[in-house]
Amino acid sequence: MSQDNLIKLQCTETGDINYYSRKNKKKNPEKLELKKFSKRLRRHTIHREMKK
């Protein structure tokens, strides 16, 4: 698959980049926000899509 669809998910509390995902940027232009597990904090936090 193309690397154009690859996005990074950054923790809003620690600033760590913990996850990578894919999305169709033409169909979903808004930034993605997911609740994911942060290893440093050992709890679920909000992770936002960031620039490449």
Buried (B, 14 or more C-beta within 10 A) or exposed (E): EEEEEEBBBBBEEEEBEBBEBEBEEEEEEEEEEEEBEBEEEEEEBBBBBEEE
